[in-house]
């Protein structure tokens, strides 16, 4: 039978690398929030706190490209989500994934706005002189689809992350109950 200290999310390795409420208080930036972070419920892995944390981390990570870990940890406090899991889930968005994410957001936004990906007035781009001005012109016209695509991807990631985590948690809990039931039967025999 597996070690009882192992959890759904992975066991010893994860427990060693996820910050605890005690290590968070050592950071100077987080000291103003120390009173709120002392609540042990924010650090427990429960069937409610983990899916909330995954949804929060994925949603915030996609919407806010910088300081998303800090923002997710702050929002985890009032939402009663696991602070460490929320912070860890924001790391899905990193310098390696941002280009693909923004391209997907642009394509999603174009599809939602039913644009064909062409600037409405192509002659205006030719009137703008200089490469920087031309790049800024294209960014200006792409910002609407990108913003809409980012919001859409963030909501979809949060909803799918919440649902996936809740289902996995349910299966894991059912298997733990089965293991206990089999262990009790074996002990009686």
Secondary structure, DSSP 8 states (H G I E B T S, - for coil): ---TT--TT-SHHHHHHS--HHHHTTSTTTGGGHHHHT-GGGTS--TTHHHHHHHHHHHHHHH-SSSHHHHHHHHHHHHT--HHHHHHHGGGS-TTTHHHHHHHHHHHHHHHHT--SS-S-HHHHHHS-SHHHHHHHHHHHHHHHHHHHHHHHHHHHHHHHHHHHHHHHHHHHHHHHHHHHHHHHHHH-
